[in-house]
Amino acid sequence: MLRKTAFSLAFIAAAALHWTIAPASAEERFIVVQSTTSTANSGLLDAILPKFKDKTGIDVRVVAVGTGQAIKNATNGDGDVLFVHAKSAEEKFVADGWGVKRRDVMYNDFVIVGPKGDPAGIKGMDEATEALKKIAEAGAPFASRGDDSGTHKKELSLWKAADVDVAHASGDWYRETGSGMGATLNTAAGMGAYALTDRATWISFKNKSELAILAEGDDRLFNQYGVILVNPEKHAAVKADEGNAFIDWLTGPEGQQAIADYKLEGQQLFFPNADKATN
Amino acid sequence: MQDFGSAFGLAFELIVGFDTDLLAIVGLSLRVTFAALLISCLIGLPIGAALAVSSFPGRGALVVTFNTMMGLPPVVVGLLAYMMLSNAGPLGVLKLLYTPGAMVIAQTILVTPIVVALSRQMIEDLNKEYAEQFRSLVVPFPTAMAALLWDARFALATVALAGFGRAIAEVGAVMIVGGNINHVTRVMTTAIALETSKGDLALALALGIILLIIAMAVNAAVQGINAKARRNAYA
């Protein structure tokens, strides 16, 4: 009786495991893309990836994390393609041999959002560094990603240009959430803080609460996205053919058109610019 | 906060609407959690029973270790599992990262200590009643263990439910090793985290309500089976 039970339990467990794992195995061609929260949360990837799949039959599995973590994961070979937005970190990734070649894909821009009451008085400013200086002078709360993401890297470079030592203010008015863009905007909404965010995430973000765009339009707020094939010479598991097919499509006319066509609330979120820099 | 009100409405709409994406997410949540729970029970119950009836040097330390591991932070387990399963890690060749299999492994690591620690306690208590009889009848060790496991089955169902609760509710581990990939590794908890990060608090809360309803259904089912089995056992 007991032995029978044990056997049938073991059988059920084996069956359950098989049932759980089996669907993931080689029934279809797929690649894993390490990407950022802004491309995924804004709905862009959900909108354009089916078009690529229709054409090639390749399923694109997106892991959406901060740029820093995406690069780390890709360095470990846990992905075929890297699609992020921190140009210098991407160039370093290629220079160190982890990636094959970097190509521009699209851009949008960053904006500084903050409470409508605007305690630091930055509304309408188009010089990002001046706006940040005013926030620092006022000691108004600022919610930072603090997670080594592309947005965080951009923010730190802006503070540096504004000559403000944020490390010194950490925990005071400068608050590092150590989480994704959405979580940081939730925090900013909760504490009435300023924050730097990419425009795509901002437009698609639903918990704006008392926050609004206060400063925008500085050239320094330019936000470039790039795509890189993970180097198959470093990681034999990288699916170079499928990965290259995706990169070619994304930077080619069809992918670029699909990016330009994606709109949310009547606004275009990303602007394709692959041609300029491909060669 | 009008989000509270709209969350309940939204949860209701999602349930009656039989949204296919949602069904797939719920299905994967249950599949991963039940697979992890089954494996955890197969590993954990014998260990728990063996710990309960045996005495050897270092047993106390082992018991404390398992009790401590009940508090393993999911995100740490996820990180360890990621480092093992990564292409750069020792088990990278298995190609399990970013698949439901990886999530099952991570949840098994989380749940097994719970099964061991709680079943050890329950069986130890039961063994106090049985020990003398086992001794006088010279019952061999494996038979005694099996008899204790069988007689404690109703209490052990509660142990399994504790494990189920832990696995179905955790987000830290499955987020890291699963990657929250749409249609592949997205489960209820990672979907909730995603909607929260999109600022769609009402939808996130609605998904949370549905998760609770599912957990309640599982608990009620186990309770029902238990009650029926108990009636039959004593009839």
Chai-1 contact restraints between the chains, C-beta under 6 A:
chainA,res_idxA,chainB,res_idxB,connection_type,confidence,min_distance_angstrom,max_distance_angstrom,comment,restraint_id
A,L2,B,A146,contact,1.0,0.0,6.0,A-B,restraint_1
A,A13,B,L38,contact,1.0,0.0,6.0,A-B,restraint_2
A,A13,B,I39,contact,1.0,0.0,6.0,A-B,restraint_3
A,A13,B,L42,contact,1.0,0.0,6.0,A-B,restraint_4
A,A16,B,A35,contact,1.0,0.0,6.0,A-B,restraint_5
A,A16,B,L38,contact,1.0,0.0,6.0,A-B,restraint_6
A,L17,B,A35,contact,1.0,0.0,6.0,A-B,restraint_7
A,T20,B,R31,contact,1.0,0.0,6.0,A-B,restraint_8
A,T20,B,A35,contact,1.0,0.0,6.0,A-B,restraint_9
A,T20,B,P100,contact,1.0,0.0,6.0,A-B,restraint_10
A,T20,B,V104,contact,1.0,0.0,6.0,A-B,restraint_11
A,I21,B,G101,contact,1.0,0.0,6.0,A-B,restraint_12
A,A24,B,T99,contact,1.0,0.0,6.0,A-B,restraint_13
A,A24,B,P100,contact,1.0,0.0,6.0,A-B,restraint_14
A,V32,B,Y98,contact,1.0,0.0,6.0,A-B,restraint_15
A,N41,B,K198,contact,1.0,0.0,6.0,A-B,restraint_16
A,R61,B,I181,contact,1.0,0.0,6.0,A-B,restraint_17
A,R61,B,V184,contact,1.0,0.0,6.0,A-B,restraint_18
A,V63,B,G179,contact,1.0,0.0,6.0,A-B,restraint_19
A,N76,B,S86,contact,1.0,0.0,6.0,A-B,restraint_20
A,N76,B,N87,contact,1.0,0.0,6.0,A-B,restraint_21
A,N76,B,A88,contact,1.0,0.0,6.0,A-B,restraint_22
A,G77,B,N87,contact,1.0,0.0,6.0,A-B,restraint_23
A,G77,B,A88,contact,1.0,0.0,6.0,A-B,restraint_24
A,D78,B,S86,contact,1.0,0.0,6.0,A-B,restraint_25
A,D78,B,N87,contact,1.0,0.0,6.0,A-B,restraint_26
A,D78,B,L97,contact,1.0,0.0,6.0,A-B,restraint_27
A,G180,B,S197,contact,1.0,0.0,6.0,A-B,restraint_28
A,G182,B,S197,contact,1.0,0.0,6.0,A-B,restraint_29
A,G182,B,K198,contact,1.0,0.0,6.0,A-B,restraint_30
A,G182,B,G199,contact,1.0,0.0,6.0,A-B,restraint_31
A,A183,B,S197,contact,1.0,0.0,6.0,A-B,restraint_32
A,F205,B,G199,contact,1.0,0.0,6.0,A-B,restraint_33
A,K206,B,G199,contact,1.0,0.0,6.0,A-B,restraint_34
A,K206,B,D200,contact,1.0,0.0,6.0,A-B,restraint_35
A,N207,B,G199,contact,1.0,0.0,6.0,A-B,restraint_36
A,N207,B,L201,contact,1.0,0.0,6.0,A-B,restraint_37
A,H235,B,N87,contact,1.0,0.0,6.0,A-B,restraint_38
A,A237,B,N87,contact,1.0,0.0,6.0,A-B,restraint_39
